[in-house]
Amino acid sequence: MTTRANLRSAALTGFATLLFLALAAPASAAAVRNRRDAAVSANDWDPVLAGNQGAECADLAVIFARGTFDQGNIGPWVGGPFREALTSKPDVKVAVQGVSTTDYPADLAGYTEEGGSNSCAKSLGNAVQKYVSSCPGSKVAVWGWSQGALCAHKALGELGGAAANVIALGVFGDPISVWQDSVDYPDIPKGTTLLSYCEQTTPDALCTNPVEDFPSSPTAFIARLKAIWEEVDSTHMNEAQKEALGDLIVELPKQALGQLGQLATDISQGHLRRWMLTPQHFWYGIDGKVKIAADDLVRLYKGQH
C-alpha cells in the first residue's frame, strides 16, 4: 500500500476517534458576538462605503482581514488589539474596517483548500476601490493575520487603480512561505511597503521553523493540537480572547473533521506546517506586536507627507 493510501486509511479509521474529540469538547460559553462589538469588529468605513452625504474621509484607511475561526469582522485575537493601537494615535485620522463576514466566513476550508479565501480577497479589493473612489486623498493599508494575511496578499490583485493609494501591505503570522509552492500570489505593487511580523522567540510555525515535532497521523495530529490548546494559560488574555479560546477548542477539531482527506494529502506532500495553528500563532495581539506594527504604519504614513 502506498504512503498516501496509508495516510488516507489512517484518516478514515480514526474518524470515529476525532468525532468523539469534537463532540466531547465542552460547549463554548461564548455567545456569538455582535458584528458591531468593538472587541471583534470595525466598521469605520461604512459611511463612506454606503455613500452617506457628509461622510468623512480618513487620512489613513486600514482594512483588516481576520484569521481562521475569528469572530466579528476583525476578530479578538489580533484585529481588535490592532485597531485599538491604531486609533489611539492622536495626530492621524485613522479609519479601520474589517472584511465583510458575509463574503468571508474565515473557516478552515478557505485556508486549507484555497490558500487563503478567494472571496475574502475580492471583497477586500472591492472595498478599497469603493473607498478610494470617494476618498481619493486617503492613503490605504491592506492588513491581515493568519488566513487573513493570505487574503491580503491575494487582494493586491483586486485593487485596480486604487493600488496607487495603498502604501502598505501589513501581515501578522504570514503563512505565505508554506503556500507559495501551490498558490501564485500577486507581486507587491511598486510604492507599497511590506510590514511583516512573525513571532520568533516562541516560534510561530506558520511563518518560521517549528521547534516541536507533531504526529504524522491526521487524527493524532488534530488530537495533539487540541491538547495543546486545552493547556493554554489565559492569564494575559482579554475577555474577548478568553471567550474565543473556548470557541477555538471546539471549532478546530470540529472543522478539521471535514478536512481529514486534505490533511492526509498535505502530510504526504510535506505540507504539515500549514496546519500548525499553535497558540504562538495567536499571540500578536497579546505580546505587544500590534503596538509596534501600529507605530511602524503611522511612521510610514508620516514619512510620505
N, C-alpha and C positions, 0 to 999 in steps of 0.2 A: 504493500500500500504506500502511496506517495506521502511525502511530508504534509502537503496541503490536505490530502484526504484524511490523514490522521488528525490534523487540527480541526477539520470540519466535523469529524466523528466525535472529537472531544467536546466540541461546542454543543452538538446535539445531545450527547449522553449527559452533559452537565446542565442541560436546560432546566430540569426539574430542581436542581440544587440552587441555581441562580434565581429561579422563580420564587423559591422559598425565601431566599435572602431578601428579595424585593418586597414580598408580601408581608414578611415578618417584621420588616422595619417599622418602627413606631410611626404613627400618623403624625404629620407635621402640625405643630401647634400654631404655625404662622397662617394667619388669614391671608388671602391674596390681596396684596397691597394695591391700592388705587393708583392708576397711572398718573394721577396728579400729586401723589405723595412726593414731597421734595427729597426724601431719602433715596428714592429709586427712580424718579422721573424728572425730566427737564423739558420745558415747553416754551422757552423764551422766544423762539422763532415764530410761534403760532400766529400772532397778529400780522406779521409780515406775510407769512405763507397764505393766510386767509384773505389777504388783500384789504385789510381794515384801513380805513381812511385815518391818517394821522399816526399810523404805526411807526415807532421809532426804529431807526437802523442802528446797529451796534458798530463800535469801532472794530471789534474783533468778534466774529461769529464762529462759534465752535460747535461742530456736530459730532456726537459720540455714539459709536456702535458698541453695545454691551456684549458681555460674554455669554457662553452657553449656560443655560439654566437661570440666568438673571431675571429678576422681577422688574416691572416697570419698563421704561424705555431707555434707562441708563444703568439700572441695577445698583445694589447696595455695596458690592464688594469694592469696585474701583470707580465707577462712574459718579456715584453720589459724592464720595470724598473729593474727587477731582473737580466737580462742579463747585463744591464749597470752597476749595482752594482758589479757583479761578475768580469767582465772584467776590472774593474778599479783597481783590486788588482795587484800590480806591481811585486810581488815576487813569484807568482804561475802562470804557464801557463795553462789558462783555455780555454776550448772549449765548446761552448753551441750549442745545436741542438734542434729544435722543432720536434715534431712528425709529420709525413707526412700528409699533408692536403688531399691527395688522399685516404689514409687509414682511416683518422679520420676527418669527417666533423664538429665535435663539434656542433651538432644540439641538439635540445631539446629531440628528440626521444631516442638518445643514452643514455641520462641521465635518463629519466622517465621510459623507458622500460627495460633497461639493468642494471641500477645502475652503470653507467659508461661504456663507449663504449668498447665492447669486441675487435673490430678491432683495436682500439687505443692501447690496451694492447699488442696484438700480434705484431703490428708494432713497438712499443717501445721495446719490448723484442728482436725482431729480429735485430733492430738497435744496441742494446747494445751487443748482441752476435757477430755481424759482426765487430763492432768497437774493441772489446776486442780481437778478433781473430787476428787482425792486430796490435793491441797495447796492448800486454799482461801486460806491465808495468804501464799502466794508471789506475788510480782509477776513479770510476764512481759514480755519484749521480743521482738517479732517482727522478724526481721532478714533481709536478703538482699542479694546482689550480682548485678548484671547481670540475666540472666533471673530469677534468684532474687529480685531486688528487685521485679519484676513479680508473681512468685508471692506475695511478702509482701503486696503491695497487695491482690491478689485474696483472699488468706486472711482479710483483715479481714471479709469477708462470710461466713466459715465458722466464726466463733468462738462463736456462740450466746451464752449467758450468761457465758462465760469472758472476753468482751470487757471486762468490768468490771475484770479483773485486769491487762490489758495497758496498761502505762504508756508504751511506746514502739514506734513503727514506725521501724526503722533501715534505711537503704539506702546502698549504695555504688554509684556509677556508674549511677544510676537512669535507665533509658531511657523512663520513663513519658511524657515530653513528646513523643516521636516515635510514641507509640501511642494517645494519648488521643482522636485523631480517629476511631479504628477500634474501640476497646475501651472499654467502660463499667466503670471500676474503682470499687470501693466507696469511699465517703467515709471519712475517718479519724474514728473514734469520738471523742466528747467525752471528755476525760480521757486521751487517747493523744497523746503528743508526737511529732512528726516530727523525726527526726535524719537529715539527708541530707548526703552528702559526694560532691562532684564534683571531679575533677581539672581545675583551671583554668589552672595555669601552663603545663603542656604539655597542651593541651586534650584531654579525653576527649570524642570526638564524639557519644557516645550520650547525654550529659547537658549538653553545651554546644555552641557553634558550632564546626565543624571548620575547621582552618586549611589543610588540604591538599585540592586537587581530585583526585577519583578518576575513572577512566574510566566512561562510561555504558553500555558493553557489559558484559553479565553475566559473560562469560568473562574479559574483560580486567580487570574489577573484582576477581574472585577471584584471578586471577594476580598482580595488584598487591598485594593483601592478603597473599598467601602470600610474595611477595618481601620485603615489609616485615618479616614475622616471621623470615624467614631471616637478616636483617641485625641482629637484636636483640642488644644487649650483655647477656650473662647474669651479668656480674661481681657484681652486688649481689643475685642470687637465691640462695635457699637450695637445698639439694639436691633437695627435693621439687619446687620450682618449675622447676629445670633439667630434671628428668625430664619434667615436664608440658609444658615448651616443645617437646620432641621430639614428644610426642603431638599437641600442638596443630597443629604444622606439617603433620602427616599428616591429622588429623581434620577440620580446617577445610575444605580443598578436597574431601576425600572426601565429607563430609556435604553440602557445597554442590552436589555432583552431582545429588542428589535434589531440590534446591530451585531449580534454574535457572529454571523457569517462574515460581515465586513471586518470585524476584529480578527477573526481567524485568518482572513486574507492578508490583512496588514501585518500580522505576526509573521506569516510565511514569507512576506516580501521585505521584511526588515524594517517595518514602519511602526513598531510598538510605541515609540516615543510620542507619536501623535495622540495617544490615548492617556498620557501621563498627567491627568488632571489632579495633581497633588496639591496639598494646602499651600505650598510655596508659590504656586501659580496665582493664588488669590490674595497675596499679601500686599500688593501695591497700594491699596487704599488704607493700609494699617501701618506700614513701616516708614511712611514719610515720602515715598517716591512720588506721590501725586503732587505734593507741595513743590518738590524740586522741578517736576515737569511744568507746573503752572508758572513758576519763576522763569524757566527757560523759554516758554512760549511768549510770555509778556516781554521778556528781554528781546526776543527775536522781532516781535511786532514793533517795539520802540526803535529798534535798530534800523527799521525801514522807513522811519518818519523823522 
